[in-house]
């Protein structure tokens, strides 16, 4: 099997199971035109996040890593009535593009973008007494274990936490790697393994985004 096969299978499933969505297509084009890195989740991955949040009947979603707002839109569309999504983005340029995309999607009233280093803004959310029932972690990988620590502090009992890009083309198994992204993911997995507050698993994936995977856990009651 090769990358073309994986991509073709994704395209097949997307053509069958995901309805044509002009807004998300425009968002993808806008992100590409703006020169954002092509690291958005694939459409079928976005739909997976959407379905997971709907299953949870999420009213309070936290996203760590906005980029151009593509995954933000998938998640915000899953919010229960009256729900709200908070998304954290380090780069002002990315946040401005995301704002325009979120307005394009008609979701400005339910999405709040907070700009700045997430490790600086997360403590403010805790100080405000805010908690979340669904958290998606998809930002700089060296800080993944720190993001998970904050996610656990900000979670309601029963919250779902999803971490993206945890396989790193299989390199996650390389304990001797000098890549800080790989070490960040390994520490993230180690924390999931030892923290008694969460029950979790991880899944390998292949597709248009290559060979990678995600981790998912449920915060214990």
Secondary structure, DSSP 8 states (H G I E B T S, - for coil): --HHHHHHHHHHHHHHHS---HHHHHHHHHHHHTT--S-S--HHHHHHHHHHHHHHT-SEEEEE--TTSHHHHHHHTT--TT-EEEEEES-HHHHHHHHHHHHHTT-TTTEEEEES-HHHHHHHHHHTT--EEEEEE-S-GGGHHHHHHHHHHTEEEEEEEEEE--SGGGGGG-TT---HHHHHHHHHHHHHHH-TTEEEEEEEEEETTEEEEEEEEEE--
